Amino acid sequence: MSQSSISEAQTVYDAVRKALSSWGKQNADPETLLDHLLAVQAAQEALNAGDNPALLRAATNQVLKDAIEDLEKQNARPAKVLRLRFAEKQAIQEVAHAMNFSTHQISRMQRDGIEQLVEILQGREQDIKRTRAQSLESLLPPPTFSRLFGVEDLCGSLMEQLTVSGPPWVVALVGMGGLGKTAVANHITRLLIQQLLFTHIVWIKAASPHSISGQSSSPSLTYEKIVNELLTHLFPGAAAPLSLPEREVRVRQALKSKMYLVVIDNLEAAEDTSFLLNHLQDLANPSKFILTTRTRAAKQAAVLDVSLDELGFTDSALLMRHHAAESGVDAVAEATDEDLKQIYLQTGGNPFAIKIVVNLLDVLPLNRLLVGLTRNHPGQVMEMYKHIFWQTWQTLSENGRKLLQAMPLALESADVDYLLTISALSESEIWPAIEELRQRSLLEVEGGLHEKRYGIHRLTDTFLRTEIIHFPL
């Protein structure tokens, strides 16, 4: 054991020893409460201890009592020594006489008992942390990735920014569609959860404006919807105040009282982003916000803009091979780096575009795929996507097209019963169609063992509306 580890172990031992020695006291000396332990914090909350010294002491004693009971199951003799010495306040000579041991032996048992008590308390902390992390992770949308590429340094920098106790209170992940803003936000949030720096997590998916220009019809309405969602998350089941100012007050009070991490995903309109940022600083501190947005707002204090850029060729090639292996696109295994370079030169390093193109290699030879991508030499991003989507559309089965064509009718991710209704496919037809679209990276699947929901990426939605079904935008 290193010198620092020995010193840390001694510090923990001393803290538990002080807490035991203060068992019968009615003061709230912070050095004797062990209130850095999650178990003690939970006991304080259960007793509604507040600043009441007696209740704070009772919470600490309850945690110690429970730990001694666990120790008794493992080693009864040291547990009895601790109970007699601290809970019952017997002198060491009395304990030695009662248990028929020397005072030296009782002292040794006491030290061994405290060391074992420390191990039990630390084990409980790990269990509580694991349970809390799992509970917080359950509030997040499931990750759409098994591995991220080219963002290690970015994620490291974001962790540094989000774990400081001061500003920035708002971090905005900025970039065009398909670059992986949501994936990065999801990944960072899971890393933060493991550290348990934030007591609560809220994930809100902003409603997308259905316009290629990305203009919002009403930034104030977007903000009000976000406030309403926050209120629902923060006060589940409670009746919402009628006026927006009253709702803002309740949300502000909650976010100021505890450290929440709020993720607002999928902001597109510049007006929505600017309007929201003007209000978030009033809600933040100590809580923090992560936004994913396509537009960079004007510089504001305590707001950090972080740009996501396209991947370079090395990371793009790694992603191509990784996604091909996961999707079962065997043809990519024989591709040379020069082959992948040709794809990269046509699609750039946009992860969403890369995945769709890789899936096309399961049905199209490389030369035909490249001809389709280079036709008319598309220079604009949406033009590039239009070529990629058209090639994918032409490879789909009739039922795959029917299902994909119906997806814009689902404003949010929907279950299979709703998909059956809007697509007019039968039960036997829809499952092969779902699997086909999933394999083509055109369908996003969320949920666990007992429930699945299905949605499409915003870029897919735009292509369908403009090119296939001509919905109004």
Number of C-alpha atoms within 10 A of each C-alpha: 6 7 8 9 10 10 12 12 14 13 12 16 19 17 17 22 19 15 23 22 15 21 20 16 14 14 15 16 14 12 14 21 26 23 18 10 17 16 23 23 19 15 21 22 13 10 13 13 17 10 10 14 16 14 19 26 27 22 26 24 22 16 19 25 17 13 19 25 17 16 22 16 9 12 14 14 15 24 26 19 23 26 19 17 20 17 17 11 15 15 12 18 15 14 21 18 12 10 13 11 13 14 16 12 12 23 17 13 18 22 17 15 23 23 18 20 24 21 16 17 21 15 12 16 16 12 13 16 18 15 12 17 19 14 14 20 17 12 12 16 14 14 16 13 12 8 11 14 16 16 15 11 9 13 16 11 12 18 15 9 17 22 15 11 13 13 18 20 24 27 21 26 24 22 20 17 21 19 19 24 24 23 18 22 21 21 17 17 23 18 14 17 23 16 11 15 15 20 14 20 23 17 20 17 17 21 15 18 19 19 16 13 11 18 16 20 14 14 18 14 12 23 19 16 14 18 18 18 18 23 22 15 16 18 14 10 9 9 9 15 14 8 8 12 10 12 17 20 13 18 21 20 11 18 23 16 11 14 18 22 26 22 25 20 22 19 24 28 24 20 20 25 24 17 16 19 20 10 12 17 19 12 19 22 23 17 25 26 24 22 26 26 27 22 21 17 18 11 10 13 10 15 20 18 19 16 17 17 16 18 19 14 17 16 16 24 23 15 22 23 19 18 21 20 14 11 17 14 18 14 17 21 13 8 12 10 13 10 14 20 16 14 23 22 12 15 22 19 23 20 22 18 21 23 23 21 26 26 24 22 18 18 14 17 11 21 12 11 19 17 11 15 23 15 10 11 13 16 10 9 13 15 14 20 21 21 19 20 22 16 19 21 18 10 15 17 13 12 20 22 18 17 22 25 17 17 22 20 13 15 12 15 18 16 17 17 10 15 24 17 11 17 19 15 17 12 11 8 14 20 16 14 21 22 13 18 21 17 19 21 24 24 21 15 20 17 13 10 5 5 9 13 17 20 21 21 14 17 19 18 19 21 19 22 18 15 12 14 12 11 13 8 12
